[in-house]
Amino acid sequence: PPDWQDILAHFRGSELQNYFTKILEDNLKAMIKPQYVDHIPKAIKGIVQDILDSKNERKTLDYMLSELDLKNVLQR
């Protein structure tokens, strides 16, 4: 198999170069999207506000709540 430098050189200037560079630098996070939304209450416990606060790494919660019109479900 080719080494990382060969891979990066081959994909230079493309989106794949950026992707492979992020892999090498450990700047990617694996995310899991639930397939069945009716199973979410069984997997996640707590109030919506607390759950969203704990996941607010980018500090954009207020903006997202407004854009997605979620302010009325925060206490559920």
C-alpha positions in Angstrom: 0.0 0.0 0.0 1.2 3.6 -0.6 2.4 5.7 2.3 0.5 8.8 3.4 2.8 11.2 1.5 2.0 9.4 -1.7 -1.7 9.5 -1.0 -1.6 13.3 -0.2 0.5 14.0 -3.3 -2.0 12.0 -5.5 -5.0 13.9 -4.2 -3.3 17.4 -4.0 -5.7 20.2 -4.6 -8.9 18.1 -4.0 -11.3 17.8 -1.1 -9.8 14.3 -0.4 -6.5 15.9 0.3 -8.1 18.0 3.1 -10.0 14.9 4.4 -6.8 12.7 4.5 -4.9 15.5 6.1 -7.5 15.8 8.9 -7.3 12.0 9.4 -3.6 12.3 9.9 -3.9 15.2 12.3 -6.7 13.5 14.3 -9.0 16.4 13.7 -12.1 14.3 12.8 -14.7 13.0 15.2 -16.8 9.9 14.5 -20.5 10.7 14.8 -23.4 8.2 15.1 -26.8 9.1 13.8 -29.7 7.2 15.3 -31.7 5.4 12.5 -34.9 5.0 14.5 -36.0 8.2 16.2 -38.5 6.4 18.3 -35.5 4.7 20.1 -33.9 7.9 21.1 -35.7 8.3 24.4 -34.5 4.8 25.4 -30.9 5.7 24.5 -30.7 9.3 25.9 -32.0 10.3 29.3 -32.6 13.9 30.5 -34.1 17.2 29.5 -33.5 18.5 26.0 -31.8 21.7 27.3 -29.3 19.7 29.4 -28.5 17.3 26.6 -28.0 20.2 24.1 -25.9 22.2 26.6 -23.6 19.2 27.0 -23.1 18.9 23.2 -22.6 22.6 22.6 -18.9 22.5 21.7 -19.0 25.3 19.1 -21.0 27.6 21.4 -23.7 28.0 18.8 -26.7 26.7 20.7 -28.7 29.9 20.8 -28.3 30.4 17.1 -29.3 26.8 16.3 -32.3 26.9 18.6 -33.5 30.0 16.8 -32.8 28.7 13.3 -34.4 25.3 14.0 -37.3 26.7 16.1 -36.5 24.4 19.0 -37.0 26.9 21.9 -40.4 25.4 22.7 -39.1 21.9 23.4 -36.2 22.7 25.8 -38.0 21.5 28.9 -39.0 18.2 27.6 
